[in-house]
Amino acid sequence: MKSQFFKKQFYTLLLFFTVLVSFVINSPTALAQSRVKNIVLVHGALVDASTWKSVYQILTAKGYHVSVVQNPLTSLEDDVAAVNKMLDKISGPAILVGHSWAGAVITEAGVSPKVAGLVYVAAFQPDAGESAFKQFSSAPASKVNCLLPPDSAGFIYGDKAKFRAGFAADVPADQVAFMYASQIPVAVKALATPLTQAAWKTKPSWGIVPTADQSINPVIERAAYKRSGAKITEIKGASHCVYISHAAEVAAVIEDAANKSIK
């Protein structure tokens, strides 16, 4: 009888501790500690890292550690190296976020073991063996697309006459004027270089489609995101610079990726 009594007590205690451990592991505090807290933002062609300012401010206010990469835009290899250099400085897993051309960059750099998830913001999302230019050419370009033909050095600038309509139609005019004046050209060879790796094949991804994008046809973005199995968010009426004009919505998608890419 005593052995049965102690056996019953043992299993009662075992059940109690099992429930207790489960509660601790799944408590909001424990889950918060296991979620990704590092965010790395990567800009695309024609602009610099400062255009991420509003998204940066929203995420840092929520306690995320946000790093912003300054891409040279000189080649795919150079931009990937800039991202990897930033990842090397970070302790712990990170969500990698790329706008436009930087979608190709994070696809290549995202194979890093430090990357837990990928967020594509109005971005290219090539497969290995594909280039950004190949994706861009897969659907008709807008008549107000602002990209000029390459200059003699092989760099592409934005056309002043089309810069706002084709790139940032819903961004305040004075801000667009400064963006044009401070633009960083992108090398043709960067856009034309095929990727060697596609991180979205092994990492979860999220994709944002601005429905009024005049720089990358939304048809291209939807097709790429669907192929990768990305969680797609469409922002109606937004321009290519959706991360500036709709910073809160973009930050919310990034936060969703951080919450669901638990390491």
TORBA-319451 format. One record per residue (C-alpha): residue number from 0; residue in one letter; x, y, z. Coordinates in nm, 2 decimals. Last residue first. Layout:
REM residues N
<site><num>NUM</num><residu>A</residu><east>X</east><north>Y</north><up>Z</up></site>
...
This chain:
REM residues 263
<site><num>262</num><residu>K</residu><east>1.56</east><north>3.09</north><up>-3.26</up></site>
<site><num>261</num><residu>I</residu><east>1.21</east><north>3.23</north><up>-3.31</up></site>
<site><num>260</num><residu>S</residu><east>1.14</east><north>3.37</north><up>-3.66</up></site>
<site><num>259</num><residu>K</residu><east>0.77</east><north>3.44</north><up>-3.58</up></site>
<site><num>258</num><residu>N</residu><east>0.81</east><north>3.75</north><up>-3.36</up></site>
<site><num>257</num><residu>A</residu><east>1.09</east><north>3.90</north><up>-3.57</up></site>
<site><num>256</num><residu>A</residu><east>0.90</east><north>3.85</north><up>-3.89</up></site>
<site><num>255</num><residu>D</residu><east>0.59</east><north>4.01</north><up>-3.74</up></site>
<site><num>254</num><residu>E</residu><east>0.81</east><north>4.30</north><up>-3.63</up></site>
<site><num>253</num><residu>I</residu><east>0.93</east><north>4.35</north><up>-3.99</up></site>
<site><num>252</num><residu>V</residu><east>0.57</east><north>4.34</north><up>-4.11</up></site>
<site><num>251</num><residu>A</residu><east>0.47</east><north>4.60</north><up>-3.85</up></site>
<site><num>250</num><residu>A</residu><east>0.77</east><north>4.82</north><up>-3.94</up></site>
<site><num>249</num><residu>V</residu><east>0.64</east><north>4.83</north><up>-4.30</up></site>
<site><num>248</num><residu>E</residu><east>0.30</east><north>4.93</north><up>-4.19</up></site>
<site><num>247</num><residu>A</residu><east>0.44</east><north>5.21</north><up>-3.96</up></site>
<site><num>246</num><residu>A</residu><east>0.68</east><north>5.33</north><up>-4.23</up></site>
<site><num>245</num><residu>H</residu><east>0.41</east><north>5.39</north><up>-4.49</up></site>
<site><num>244</num><residu>S</residu><east>0.55</east><north>5.68</north><up>-4.69</up></site>
<site><num>243</num><residu>I</residu><east>0.92</east><north>5.60</north><up>-4.62</up></site>
<site><num>242</num><residu>Y</residu><east>0.91</east><north>5.22</north><up>-4.64</up></site>
<site><num>241</num><residu>V</residu><east>0.67</east><north>5.25</north><up>-4.93</up></site>
<site><num>240</num><residu>C</residu><east>0.94</east><north>5.41</north><up>-5.14</up></site>
<site><num>239</num><residu>H</residu><east>0.82</east><north>5.22</north><up>-5.45</up></site>
<site><num>238</num><residu>S</residu><east>0.49</east><north>5.40</north><up>-5.42</up></site>
<site><num>237</num><residu>A</residu><east>0.19</east><north>5.30</north><up>-5.20</up></site>
<site><num>236</num><residu>G</residu><east>-0.17</east><north>5.31</north><up>-5.34</up></site>
<site><num>235</num><residu>K</residu><east>-0.27</east><north>5.00</north><up>-5.15</up></site>
<site><num>234</num><residu>I</residu><east>-0.02</east><north>4.82</north><up>-4.92</up></site>
<site><num>233</num><residu>E</residu><east>-0.01</east><north>4.45</north><up>-5.00</up></site>
<site><num>232</num><residu>T</residu><east>0.14</east><north>4.21</north><up>-4.75</up></site>
<site><num>231</num><residu>I</residu><east>0.26</east><north>3.87</north><up>-4.86</up></site>
<site><num>230</num><residu>K</residu><east>0.39</east><north>3.59</north><up>-4.63</up></site>
<site><num>229</num><residu>A</residu><east>0.66</east><north>3.44</north><up>-4.85</up></site>
<site><num>228</num><residu>G</residu><east>0.63</east><north>3.10</north><up>-5.01</up></site>
<site><num>227</num><residu>S</residu><east>0.93</east><north>3.17</north><up>-5.23</up></site>
<site><num>226</num><residu>R</residu><east>0.74</east><north>3.13</north><up>-5.56</up></site>
<site><num>225</num><residu>K</residu><east>0.45</east><north>3.35</north><up>-5.42</up></site>
<site><num>224</num><residu>Y</residu><east>0.70</east><north>3.62</north><up>-5.33</up></site>
<site><num>223</num><residu>A</residu><east>0.86</east><north>3.62</north><up>-5.67</up></site>
<site><num>222</num><residu>A</residu><east>0.52</east><north>3.63</north><up>-5.86</up></site>
<site><num>221</num><residu>R</residu><east>0.39</east><north>3.91</north><up>-5.64</up></site>
<site><num>220</num><residu>E</residu><east>0.70</east><north>4.12</north><up>-5.68</up></site>
<site><num>219</num><residu>I</residu><east>0.71</east><north>4.08</north><up>-6.05</up></site>
<site><num>218</num><residu>V</residu><east>0.34</east><north>4.17</north><up>-6.09</up></site>
<site><num>217</num><residu>P</residu><east>0.40</east><north>4.47</north><up>-5.87</up></site>
<site><num>216</num><residu>N</residu><east>0.61</east><north>4.61</north><up>-6.16</up></site>
<site><num>215</num><residu>I</residu><east>0.93</east><north>4.74</north><up>-6.00</up></site>
<site><num>214</num><residu>S</residu><east>0.98</east><north>5.12</north><up>-6.03</up></site>
<site><num>213</num><residu>Q</residu><east>0.62</east><north>5.24</north><up>-6.07</up></site>
<site><num>212</num><residu>D</residu><east>0.49</east><north>5.08</north><up>-5.75</up></site>
<site><num>211</num><residu>A</residu><east>0.13</east><north>5.17</north><up>-5.71</up></site>
<site><num>210</num><residu>T</residu><east>0.03</east><north>4.84</north><up>-5.53</up></site>
<site><num>209</num><residu>P</residu><east>0.31</east><north>4.85</north><up>-5.28</up></site>
<site><num>208</num><residu>V</residu><east>0.39</east><north>4.48</north><up>-5.24</up></site>
<site><num>207</num><residu>I</residu><east>0.56</east><north>4.38</north><up>-4.92</up></site>
<site><num>206</num><residu>G</residu><east>0.72</east><north>4.03</north><up>-4.89</up></site>
<site><num>205</num><residu>W</residu><east>0.79</east><north>3.81</north><up>-4.58</up></site>
<site><num>204</num><residu>S</residu><east>1.04</east><north>3.53</north><up>-4.58</up></site>
<site><num>203</num><residu>P</residu><east>1.12</east><north>3.21</north><up>-4.38</up></site>
<site><num>202</num><residu>K</residu><east>1.48</east><north>3.08</north><up>-4.44</up></site>
<site><num>201</num><residu>T</residu><east>1.59</east><north>2.78</north><up>-4.63</up></site>
<site><num>200</num><residu>K</residu><east>1.48</east><north>2.85</north><up>-4.99</up></site>
<site><num>199</num><residu>W</residu><east>1.47</east><north>3.22</north><up>-4.91</up></site>
<site><num>198</num><residu>A</residu><east>1.85</east><north>3.22</north><up>-4.88</up></site>
<site><num>197</num><residu>A</residu><east>1.90</east><north>3.19</north><up>-5.25</up></site>
<site><num>196</num><residu>Q</residu><east>2.26</east><north>3.14</north><up>-5.35</up></site>
<site><num>195</num><residu>T</residu><east>2.48</east><north>3.21</north><up>-5.65</up></site>
<site><num>194</num><residu>L</residu><east>2.30</east><north>3.52</north><up>-5.76</up></site>
<site><num>193</num><residu>P</residu><east>2.33</east><north>3.63</north><up>-6.12</up></site>
<site><num>192</num><residu>T</residu><east>2.51</east><north>3.96</north><up>-6.18</up></site>
<site><num>191</num><residu>A</residu><east>2.31</east><north>4.20</north><up>-6.41</up></site>
<site><num>190</num><residu>L</residu><east>2.19</east><north>4.44</north><up>-6.14</up></site>
<site><num>189</num><residu>A</residu><east>2.53</east><north>4.48</north><up>-5.99</up></site>
<site><num>188</num><residu>K</residu><east>2.70</east><north>4.50</north><up>-6.33</up></site>
<site><num>187</num><residu>V</residu><east>2.48</east><north>4.80</north><up>-6.41</up></site>
<site><num>186</num><residu>A</residu><east>2.63</east><north>4.99</north><up>-6.12</up></site>
<site><num>185</num><residu>V</residu><east>2.38</east><north>5.18</north><up>-5.90</up></site>
<site><num>184</num><residu>P</residu><east>2.38</east><north>5.56</north><up>-5.87</up></site>
<site><num>183</num><residu>I</residu><east>2.37</east><north>5.72</north><up>-5.52</up></site>
<site><num>182</num><residu>Q</residu><east>2.11</east><north>6.00</north><up>-5.50</up></site>
<site><num>181</num><residu>S</residu><east>2.17</east><north>6.31</north><up>-5.29</up></site>
<site><num>180</num><residu>A</residu><east>2.00</east><north>6.56</north><up>-5.51</up></site>
<site><num>179</num><residu>Y</residu><east>1.72</east><north>6.32</north><up>-5.60</up></site>
<site><num>178</num><residu>M</residu><east>1.66</east><north>6.23</north><up>-5.23</up></site>
<site><num>177</num><residu>F</residu><east>1.66</east><north>6.60</north><up>-5.15</up></site>
<site><num>176</num><residu>A</residu><east>1.40</east><north>6.67</north><up>-5.41</up></site>
<site><num>175</num><residu>V</residu><east>1.20</east><north>6.38</north><up>-5.28</up></site>
<site><num>174</num><residu>Q</residu><east>1.20</east><north>6.52</north><up>-4.93</up></site>
<site><num>173</num><residu>D</residu><east>1.07</east><north>6.86</north><up>-5.06</up></site>
<site><num>172</num><residu>A</residu><east>0.80</east><north>6.68</north><up>-5.26</up></site>
<site><num>171</num><residu>P</residu><east>0.66</east><north>6.48</north><up>-4.97</up></site>
<site><num>170</num><residu>V</residu><east>0.66</east><north>6.11</north><up>-5.04</up></site>
<site><num>169</num><residu>D</residu><east>0.36</east><north>5.95</north><up>-5.21</up></site>
<site><num>168</num><residu>A</residu><east>0.50</east><north>5.96</north><up>-5.56</up></site>
<site><num>167</num><residu>A</residu><east>0.84</east><north>5.82</north><up>-5.46</up></site>
<site><num>166</num><residu>F</residu><east>1.01</east><north>5.64</north><up>-5.75</up></site>
<site><num>165</num><residu>G</residu><east>0.84</east><north>5.69</north><up>-6.09</up></site>
<site><num>164</num><residu>A</residu><east>0.63</east><north>6.00</north><up>-6.02</up></site>
<site><num>163</num><residu>R</residu><east>0.90</east><north>6.16</north><up>-5.79</up></site>
<site><num>162</num><residu>F</residu><east>1.20</east><north>6.09</north><up>-6.01</up></site>
<site><num>161</num><residu>K</residu><east>1.04</east><north>6.13</north><up>-6.35</up></site>
<site><num>160</num><residu>A</residu><east>1.17</east><north>6.47</north><up>-6.45</up></site>
<site><num>159</num><residu>K</residu><east>1.49</east><north>6.43</north><up>-6.24</up></site>
<site><num>158</num><residu>D</residu><east>1.58</east><north>6.11</north><up>-6.42</up></site>
<site><num>157</num><residu>G</residu><east>1.74</east><north>5.86</north><up>-6.18</up></site>
<site><num>156</num><residu>Y</residu><east>2.10</east><north>5.75</north><up>-6.22</up></site>
<site><num>155</num><residu>I</residu><east>2.25</east><north>5.43</north><up>-6.36</up></site>
<site><num>154</num><residu>F</residu><east>2.63</east><north>5.35</north><up>-6.35</up></site>
<site><num>153</num><residu>G</residu><east>2.84</east><north>5.19</north><up>-6.63</up></site>
<site><num>152</num><residu>A</residu><east>3.12</east><north>5.44</north><up>-6.64</up></site>
<site><num>151</num><residu>S</residu><east>2.99</east><north>5.60</north><up>-6.97</up></site>
<site><num>150</num><residu>D</residu><east>2.65</east><north>5.65</north><up>-6.81</up></site>
<site><num>149</num><residu>P</residu><east>2.38</east><north>5.38</north><up>-6.80</up></site>
<site><num>148</num><residu>P</residu><east>2.04</east><north>5.46</north><up>-6.94</up></site>
<site><num>147</num><residu>L</residu><east>1.82</east><north>5.66</north><up>-6.71</up></site>
<site><num>146</num><residu>L</residu><east>1.59</east><north>5.50</north><up>-6.44</up></site>
<site><num>145</num><residu>C</residu><east>1.28</east><north>5.70</north><up>-6.36</up></site>
<site><num>144</num><residu>N</residu><east>1.00</east><north>5.46</north><up>-6.44</up></site>
<site><num>143</num><residu>V</residu><east>0.72</east><north>5.68</north><up>-6.56</up></site>
<site><num>142</num><residu>K</residu><east>0.62</east><north>5.47</north><up>-6.85</up></site>
<site><num>141</num><residu>S</residu><east>0.61</east><north>5.17</north><up>-6.61</up></site>
<site><num>140</num><residu>A</residu><east>0.82</east><north>4.86</north><up>-6.71</up></site>
<site><num>139</num><residu>P</residu><east>0.65</east><north>4.56</north><up>-6.87</up></site>
<site><num>138</num><residu>A</residu><east>0.71</east><north>4.22</north><up>-6.69</up></site>
<site><num>137</num><residu>S</residu><east>1.00</east><north>3.97</north><up>-6.68</up></site>
<site><num>136</num><residu>S</residu><east>1.26</east><north>4.23</north><up>-6.75</up></site>
<site><num>135</num><residu>F</residu><east>1.29</east><north>4.34</north><up>-6.38</up></site>
<site><num>134</num><residu>Q</residu><east>1.34</east><north>3.97</north><up>-6.28</up></site>
<site><num>133</num><residu>K</residu><east>1.63</east><north>3.93</north><up>-6.53</up></site>
<site><num>132</num><residu>F</residu><east>1.78</east><north>4.26</north><up>-6.42</up></site>
<site><num>131</num><residu>A</residu><east>1.78</east><north>4.14</north><up>-6.05</up></site>
<site><num>130</num><residu>S</residu><east>1.98</east><north>3.84</north><up>-6.16</up></site>
<site><num>129</num><residu>E</residu><east>1.89</east><north>3.48</north><up>-6.17</up></site>
<site><num>128</num><residu>G</residu><east>2.13</east><north>3.18</north><up>-6.13</up></site>
<site><num>127</num><residu>A</residu><east>2.02</east><north>3.13</north><up>-5.77</up></site>
<site><num>126</num><residu>D</residu><east>1.66</east><north>3.26</north><up>-5.74</up></site>
<site><num>125</num><residu>P</residu><east>1.58</east><north>3.62</north><up>-5.74</up></site>
<site><num>124</num><residu>Q</residu><east>1.38</east><north>3.82</north><up>-5.49</up></site>
<site><num>123</num><residu>F</residu><east>1.36</east><north>4.18</north><up>-5.61</up></site>
<site><num>122</num><residu>A</residu><east>1.20</east><north>4.42</north><up>-5.37</up></site>
<site><num>121</num><residu>A</residu><east>0.91</east><north>4.63</north><up>-5.29</up></site>
<site><num>120</num><residu>V</residu><east>1.01</east><north>4.56</north><up>-4.93</up></site>
<site><num>119</num><residu>Y</residu><east>1.14</east><north>4.20</north><up>-4.89</up></site>
<site><num>118</num><residu>V</residu><east>1.18</east><north>4.08</north><up>-4.53</up></site>
<site><num>117</num><residu>L</residu><east>1.40</east><north>3.78</north><up>-4.46</up></site>
<site><num>116</num><residu>G</residu><east>1.43</east><north>3.56</north><up>-4.15</up></site>
<site><num>115</num><residu>A</residu><east>1.67</east><north>3.40</north><up>-3.90</up></site>
<site><num>114</num><residu>V</residu><east>1.99</east><north>3.54</north><up>-4.04</up></site>
<site><num>113</num><residu>K</residu><east>2.30</east><north>3.46</north><up>-3.82</up></site>
<site><num>112</num><residu>P</residu><east>2.37</east><north>3.14</north><up>-4.00</up></site>
<site><num>111</num><residu>S</residu><east>2.45</east><north>3.35</north><up>-4.31</up></site>
<site><num>110</num><residu>V</residu><east>2.25</east><north>3.24</north><up>-4.61</up></site>
<site><num>109</num><residu>G</residu><east>2.08</east><north>3.58</north><up>-4.61</up></site>
<site><num>108</num><residu>A</residu><east>2.37</east><north>3.74</north><up>-4.79</up></site>
<site><num>107</num><residu>E</residu><east>2.26</east><north>3.62</north><up>-5.13</up></site>
<site><num>106</num><residu>T</residu><east>1.89</east><north>3.68</north><up>-5.09</up></site>
<site><num>105</num><residu>I</residu><east>1.97</east><north>3.99</north><up>-4.88</up></site>
<site><num>104</num><residu>V</residu><east>2.15</east><north>4.15</north><up>-5.18</up></site>
<site><num>103</num><residu>A</residu><east>1.88</east><north>4.06</north><up>-5.43</up></site>
<site><num>102</num><residu>G</residu><east>1.62</east><north>4.22</north><up>-5.22</up></site>
<site><num>101</num><residu>A</residu><east>1.86</east><north>4.51</north><up>-5.18</up></site>
<site><num>100</num><residu>W</residu><east>1.77</east><north>4.61</north><up>-5.53</up></site>
<site><num>99</num><residu>S</residu><east>1.42</east><north>4.72</north><up>-5.40</up></site>
<site><num>98</num><residu>H</residu><east>1.43</east><north>4.73</north><up>-5.02</up></site>
<site><num>97</num><residu>G</residu><east>1.59</east><north>4.47</north><up>-4.81</up></site>
<site><num>96</num><residu>V</residu><east>1.53</east><north>4.35</north><up>-4.45</up></site>
<site><num>95</num><residu>L</residu><east>1.74</east><north>4.09</north><up>-4.27</up></site>
<site><num>94</num><residu>I</residu><east>1.60</east><north>3.97</north><up>-3.94</up></site>
<site><num>93</num><residu>A</residu><east>1.88</east><north>3.89</north><up>-3.70</up></site>
<site><num>92</num><residu>P</residu><east>2.01</east><north>3.61</north><up>-3.48</up></site>
<site><num>91</num><residu>G</residu><east>2.26</east><north>3.68</north><up>-3.20</up></site>
<site><num>90</num><residu>S</residu><east>2.55</east><north>3.92</north><up>-3.14</up></site>
<site><num>89</num><residu>I</residu><east>2.59</east><north>4.16</north><up>-3.43</up></site>
<site><num>88</num><residu>K</residu><east>2.92</east><north>4.29</north><up>-3.56</up></site>
<site><num>87</num><residu>D</residu><east>2.96</east><north>4.01</north><up>-3.81</up></site>
<site><num>86</num><residu>L</residu><east>2.61</east><north>4.08</north><up>-3.95</up></site>
<site><num>85</num><residu>M</residu><east>2.73</east><north>4.44</north><up>-4.03</up></site>
<site><num>84</num><residu>K</residu><east>3.03</east><north>4.30</north><up>-4.23</up></site>
<site><num>83</num><residu>N</residu><east>2.81</east><north>4.05</north><up>-4.39</up></site>
<site><num>82</num><residu>V</residu><east>2.58</east><north>4.33</north><up>-4.52</up></site>
<site><num>81</num><residu>A</residu><east>2.87</east><north>4.53</north><up>-4.66</up></site>
<site><num>80</num><residu>A</residu><east>3.01</east><north>4.22</north><up>-4.82</up></site>
<site><num>79</num><residu>V</residu><east>2.68</east><north>4.15</north><up>-4.99</up></site>
<site><num>78</num><residu>D</residu><east>2.69</east><north>4.50</north><up>-5.13</up></site>
<site><num>77</num><residu>D</residu><east>3.04</east><north>4.46</north><up>-5.26</up></site>
<site><num>76</num><residu>E</residu><east>2.96</east><north>4.12</north><up>-5.42</up></site>
<site><num>75</num><residu>L</residu><east>2.65</east><north>4.25</north><up>-5.59</up></site>
<site><num>74</num><residu>S</residu><east>2.85</east><north>4.54</north><up>-5.74</up></site>
<site><num>73</num><residu>T</residu><east>2.91</east><north>4.91</north><up>-5.69</up></site>
<site><num>72</num><residu>L</residu><east>2.59</east><north>4.99</north><up>-5.49</up></site>
<site><num>71</num><residu>P</residu><east>2.82</east><north>5.10</north><up>-5.20</up></site>
<site><num>70</num><residu>N</residu><east>2.55</east><north>4.99</north><up>-4.95</up></site>
<site><num>69</num><residu>Q</residu><east>2.53</east><north>5.17</north><up>-4.62</up></site>
<site><num>68</num><residu>V</residu><east>2.38</east><north>4.91</north><up>-4.39</up></site>
<site><num>67</num><residu>V</residu><east>2.14</east><north>5.01</north><up>-4.11</up></site>
<site><num>66</num><residu>S</residu><east>2.14</east><north>4.83</north><up>-3.77</up></site>
<site><num>65</num><residu>V</residu><east>1.84</east><north>4.81</north><up>-3.54</up></site>
<site><num>64</num><residu>H</residu><east>1.84</east><north>4.65</north><up>-3.19</up></site>
<site><num>63</num><residu>Y</residu><east>1.47</east><north>4.62</north><up>-3.12</up></site>
<site><num>62</num><residu>G</residu><east>1.32</east><north>4.77</north><up>-2.80</up></site>
<site><num>61</num><residu>K</residu><east>0.99</east><north>4.90</north><up>-2.94</up></site>
<site><num>60</num><residu>A</residu><east>1.13</east><north>5.26</north><up>-2.97</up></site>
<site><num>59</num><residu>T</residu><east>1.41</east><north>5.10</north><up>-3.18</up></site>
<site><num>58</num><residu>L</residu><east>1.15</east><north>4.96</north><up>-3.42</up></site>
<site><num>57</num><residu>I</residu><east>0.96</east><north>5.29</north><up>-3.48</up></site>
<site><num>56</num><residu>Q</residu><east>1.28</east><north>5.50</north><up>-3.51</up></site>
<site><num>55</num><residu>Y</residu><east>1.44</east><north>5.27</north><up>-3.76</up></site>
<site><num>54</num><residu>V</residu><east>1.13</east><north>5.26</north><up>-3.97</up></site>
<site><num>53</num><residu>S</residu><east>1.13</east><north>5.64</north><up>-3.98</up></site>
<site><num>52</num><residu>K</residu><east>1.51</east><north>5.66</north><up>-4.05</up></site>
<site><num>51</num><residu>W</residu><east>1.52</east><north>5.40</north><up>-4.33</up></site>
<site><num>50</num><residu>T</residu><east>1.59</east><north>5.68</north><up>-4.59</up></site>
<site><num>49</num><residu>S</residu><east>1.92</east><north>5.75</north><up>-4.41</up></site>
<site><num>48</num><residu>A</residu><east>2.07</east><north>5.43</north><up>-4.55</up></site>
<site><num>47</num><residu>D</residu><east>2.12</east><north>5.58</north><up>-4.90</up></site>
<site><num>46</num><residu>V</residu><east>1.91</east><north>5.62</north><up>-5.21</up></site>
<site><num>45</num><residu>L</residu><east>1.96</east><north>5.55</north><up>-5.59</up></site>
<site><num>44</num><residu>A</residu><east>1.95</east><north>5.17</north><up>-5.56</up></site>
<site><num>43</num><residu>G</residu><east>1.83</east><north>4.98</north><up>-5.25</up></site>
<site><num>42</num><residu>H</residu><east>1.87</east><north>5.02</north><up>-4.88</up></site>
<site><num>41</num><residu>V</residu><east>1.95</east><north>4.74</north><up>-4.63</up></site>
<site><num>40</num><residu>L</residu><east>1.79</east><north>4.73</north><up>-4.28</up></site>
<site><num>39</num><residu>V</residu><east>1.93</east><north>4.48</north><up>-4.02</up></site>
<site><num>38</num><residu>I</residu><east>1.70</east><north>4.40</north><up>-3.73</up></site>
<site><num>37</num><residu>N</residu><east>1.83</east><north>4.23</north><up>-3.41</up></site>
<site><num>36</num><residu>K</residu><east>1.57</east><north>4.13</north><up>-3.14</up></site>
<site><num>35</num><residu>V</residu><east>1.47</east><north>3.78</north><up>-3.27</up></site>
<site><num>34</num><residu>R</residu><east>1.22</east><north>3.62</north><up>-3.03</up></site>
<site><num>33</num><residu>S</residu><east>1.34</east><north>3.39</north><up>-2.75</up></site>
<site><num>32</num><residu>Q</residu><east>1.33</east><north>3.66</north><up>-2.48</up></site>
<site><num>31</num><residu>A</residu><east>0.97</east><north>3.76</north><up>-2.58</up></site>
<site><num>30</num><residu>L</residu><east>0.86</east><north>3.40</north><up>-2.57</up></site>
<site><num>29</num><residu>A</residu><east>1.00</east><north>3.36</north><up>-2.21</up></site>
<site><num>28</num><residu>T</residu><east>0.82</east><north>3.68</north><up>-2.10</up></site>
<site><num>27</num><residu>P</residu><east>0.49</east><north>3.59</north><up>-2.27</up></site>
<site><num>26</num><residu>S</residu><east>0.49</east><north>3.25</north><up>-2.09</up></site>
<site><num>25</num><residu>N</residu><east>0.54</east><north>2.94</north><up>-2.31</up></site>
<site><num>24</num><residu>I</residu><east>0.86</east><north>2.81</north><up>-2.14</up></site>
<site><num>23</num><residu>V</residu><east>0.74</east><north>2.90</north><up>-1.79</up></site>
<site><num>22</num><residu>F</residu><east>0.40</east><north>2.74</north><up>-1.84</up></site>
<site><num>21</num><residu>S</residu><east>0.54</east><north>2.43</north><up>-1.99</up></site>
<site><num>20</num><residu>V</residu><east>0.79</east><north>2.40</north><up>-1.70</up></site>
<site><num>19</num><residu>L</residu><east>0.50</east><north>2.43</north><up>-1.45</up></site>
<site><num>18</num><residu>V</residu><east>0.28</east><north>2.18</north><up>-1.63</up></site>
<site><num>17</num><residu>T</residu><east>0.56</east><north>1.93</north><up>-1.63</up></site>
<site><num>16</num><residu>F</residu><east>0.64</east><north>2.01</north><up>-1.26</up></site>
<site><num>15</num><residu>F</residu><east>0.29</east><north>1.93</north><up>-1.16</up></site>
<site><num>14</num><residu>L</residu><east>0.26</east><north>1.61</north><up>-1.36</up></site>
<site><num>13</num><residu>L</residu><east>0.58</east><north>1.48</north><up>-1.20</up></site>
<site><num>12</num><residu>L</residu><east>0.46</east><north>1.58</north><up>-0.86</up></site>
<site><num>11</num><residu>T</residu><east>0.14</east><north>1.38</north><up>-0.92</up></site>
<site><num>10</num><residu>Y</residu><east>0.34</east><north>1.09</north><up>-1.06</up></site>
<site><num>9</num><residu>F</residu><east>0.55</east><north>1.07</north><up>-0.75</up></site>
<site><num>8</num><residu>Q</residu><east>0.26</east><north>1.10</north><up>-0.52</up></site>
<site><num>7</num><residu>K</residu><east>0.09</east><north>0.80</north><up>-0.69</up></site>
<site><num>6</num><residu>K</residu><east>0.41</east><north>0.60</north><up>-0.66</up></site>
<site><num>5</num><residu>F</residu><east>0.44</east><north>0.70</north><up>-0.30</up></site>
<site><num>4</num><residu>F</residu><east>0.09</east><north>0.57</north><up>-0.22</up></site>
<site><num>3</num><residu>Q</residu><east>0.13</east><north>0.26</north><up>-0.43</up></site>
<site><num>2</num><residu>S</residu><east>0.46</east><north>0.18</north><up>-0.24</up></site>
<site><num>1</num><residu>K</residu><east>0.28</east><north>0.24</north><up>0.09</up></site>
<site><num>0</num><residu>M</residu><east>0.00</east><north>0.00</north><up>0.00</up></site>
